[in-house]
Amino acid sequence: MTMQRYFLELERRGMIRCTNRSNKPGNEYEIIIWDDFEQLKSGMDMMNAILEKLKNEPSQNLHTTFTN
């Protein structure tokens, strides 16, 4: 039952597709997204580059004076 729930969740997320449903045990699935980790890694690299750029830029308007 747990495996079925995991497969259904992966199917809902579009990561796998059932190619052969059967009333017998042993449905066949096809993996649709193989490069999920690579996409995540490239996104993290991009985010790190943006953070480095922000860190190296002179801070402007960080100290604001409020008047009443």
Buried (B, 14 or more C-beta within 10 A) or exposed (E): EEEEEEBEEBBEEEBBEEEEEEEEEEEEBEEEEEEEEEEEEEEEEEEEEEEEEEEEEEEEEEEEEEEE
